[in-house]
Amino acid sequence: MALHILKTDPDVFFSSREGLKNFEIRFNDRNFSVRDTLLLKETKFSGEQMKNGRALEYTGRTINSEINYILHSGYGLSKGWVILDVSHTKFND
């Protein structure tokens, strides 16, 4: 079991925090496995805003999640991308 620290846009973080989103769509450059832990760190700005010059800053809010299932292919996923079914286990506001 590994720990993966991941940046998360503010709007996506909010949806996860509120229990509206229990999945992550990520490029699988980390060899994700079932039962790995994700530490989702909320960024102050979106990825798009950072591409346009905003600095990477974190809000300090985090969510710990555990991977329950990984969808590796099909359903429109491009090669190398996965959908992770997660359970949120701890919130740090």
C-alpha positions in Angstrom: 0.0 0.0 0.0 1.4 3.4 -1.0 0.6 7.0 -0.3 0.0 9.3 -3.3 -0.1 13.1 -2.7 -2.2 14.7 -5.3 -3.1 18.4 -6.2 -6.8 19.0 -6.4 -8.6 22.0 -7.9 -10.9 24.0 -5.5 -14.2 23.1 -7.2 -13.3 19.4 -7.4 -12.1 19.4 -3.8 -15.4 20.9 -2.6 -17.4 18.2 -4.4 -15.3 15.5 -2.8 -15.5 17.2 0.6 -19.3 17.4 0.4 -19.7 13.8 -0.5 -20.8 14.5 -4.1 -17.8 12.9 -5.7 -16.3 9.5 -4.8 -13.9 9.0 -7.7 -10.7 10.4 -9.2 -9.7 10.4 -12.9 -6.0 10.4 -13.0 -3.1 9.6 -15.4 -1.6 6.4 -14.0 2.0 7.5 -13.7 2.1 6.4 -10.1 1.0 2.7 -10.5 -2.1 3.2 -8.3 -3.3 0.0 -6.5 -6.4 -1.0 -4.6 -6.0 0.0 -0.9 -3.5 2.7 -1.6 -4.1 6.0 0.2 -4.6 9.3 -1.6 -3.8 12.6 0.1 -5.8 15.2 -1.8 -4.4 18.7 -1.3 -6.7 21.6 -2.3 -5.0 24.2 -4.4 -5.8 27.9 -4.2 -6.1 28.1 -8.0 -7.3 25.7 -10.7 -5.0 23.9 -13.0 -6.1 26.2 -15.8 -5.3 29.3 -13.7 -1.9 27.9 -12.9 -1.2 27.2 -16.6 -2.0 30.9 -17.2 0.6 32.1 -14.6 -0.9 31.7 -11.1 1.5 30.1 -8.6 0.9 26.7 -7.1 -0.4 27.5 -3.6 -2.2 25.1 -1.3 -5.1 26.1 1.1 -4.0 23.7 3.8 -7.2 21.6 3.4 -6.8 17.9 2.7 -8.8 14.7 2.3 -7.4 11.3 2.9 -9.0 8.7 0.7 -8.6 5.0 0.1 -8.7 3.4 -3.4 -11.4 0.7 -3.6 -11.5 -0.1 -7.3 -9.6 0.9 -10.4 -11.1 1.1 -13.9 -8.1 0.8 -16.3 -9.7 0.9 -19.8 -12.9 1.3 -21.7 -15.7 3.8 -21.3 -13.8 6.5 -23.2 -10.6 6.4 -21.1 -7.5 7.3 -23.0 -4.5 5.0 -22.7 -2.7 5.5 -19.4 -5.7 7.0 -17.6 -7.7 5.4 -14.8 -10.8 6.0 -12.8 -10.3 5.4 -9.1 -13.3 4.6 -6.9 -12.4 6.0 -3.5 -13.7 6.2 0.1 -12.9 9.5 1.9 -11.6 8.6 5.3 -10.3 11.8 6.9 -10.8 15.5 6.4 -8.5 18.3 7.5 -10.1 21.7 7.3 
